[in-house]
Amino acid sequence: MTTHFDVLIIGAGAAGLYAAIFAGRRGRRVLVVDHADKAGKKILISGGGRCNFTNLHADPKRFISKNPHFAISALKRHSQHDFIALVDRHGIPWHEKKLGQLFCDRSAQDIVAMLLDECADAGVALRLECKVQAVGRGEPGGFTLSTSHGTFTGDSLVLATGGLSIPKMGATGFALDVARQFGLPIVEPRPALVPFTFRPDDLARTKDLSGIALDGTVRCDGVGFREALLITHRGLSGPSVLQISSYWREGMPVTVDLSPDQPLADTLKALKRSRPRAELKTVLAELLPRRFAERLFEAPVLGEAPLVSRPLADMRDADLATVAARLHGWTVQPEGTEGYRTAEVMLGGIDTAALSSKTMETKAVPGLYAVGEAVDVTGWLGGYNFQWAWSSGYAAGMAA
Ligand code: FAD
């Protein structure tokens, strides 16, 4: 039996549910299908279980895309403030953790429950554990979905199946496959917001330091992020590293300024005057995590040779400046990343050139829409990716 809906949405994640709410509120008959046994699974695990659902500073400049202007319209039409207003209407308690990042006080479940309540209010039908076997054009128009729950037809079809990150949770390249089927261009996808891995020789020098958190500014390709970084048993992680991974390409070096607030050469020269007998190793262990500082004298962690410890009085200012320069510009050469296994998002996706920035409808196939992570718009770490899901979902929901 074939059942007809006005709008078919594939993917009951953040963007798909949000599009469904607004299409449903407009009186459209909406069906959302998902192969998972639960809606919003990524929302549930996000933000350490508390869902960093948006960011107060969700400015278009904090999104990466081949077309950096594409996201402006959707983010403006449905902003972080619109989403916060919805969260407030549902009485969900939240707090700002840092840098404008808003988290649920209780649990990410609050956000999923809110989306499902809104969908129910808007009369949206939801089919879980529903496998989509084929997507086709209908006769005379529209779309046909052949699924494990039967065949559905719709005037519009919204692709909301997200990206490739965390395949263990059911992430697939489905949206990209359908895009290819309809001849839409794709920006090469790759994992982002992902830890770096080191080559075995570099790893040998840092592996036993795993767990040490450093404060620094991490830079690559002209972009820098100042936040914590973490040495891991595979390489480097932590917020600043995840952020820079979105700008990194194979073979690029990454530099870390381990003293972003103070010019270290000045500090060391001042210490040479006030504590001339103090050893370089002793003072660096006061300025950096001790175990990390000690390792700088044992192995070439900063590249070249290990540092040599002497009383500051025995070191020329030029020597101190060299040490400072190495700490301001620790250069690491990642071998790669941990890949989609741990990446928070997929960079790239359906090329925005194929889409209307106002409605997310594809230009070549009227009635076909793409939203959320499947589209080549990727946010920084910190609630930006959910905001893109809400904003792009709203744009499609108001048009489909
Ligand atoms: P998704 O939320 O991934 O939804 C896609 C849906 O499509 C899923 O329900 C999936 O089951 C379904 N689907 C996939 N393939 C098929 C198929 N073939 N057939 C049928 N259904 C299919 N972003 C933030 O802004 N803040 C955070 O705190 C945050 N934390 C994160 C933590 C982790 C561990 C991860 C992995 C990501 C995190 N993100 C966070 C990113 C955020 O989760 C995504 O950007 C966002 O969920 C994208 O929304 P979406 O609706 O496009 O895709």
Residues whose N, C-alpha, C, O or C-beta is under 5 A from the ligand:
A	BS01	FAD	G11 A12 G13 A14 A15 G16 V33 D34 H35 A36 G40 K42 I45 S46 G47 C51 N52 C130 V132 A160 T161 G162 G163 I166 G170 A171 T172 F174 A343 E344 V371 G372 E373 A374 G382 G383 Y384 N385 F386 Q387 A389
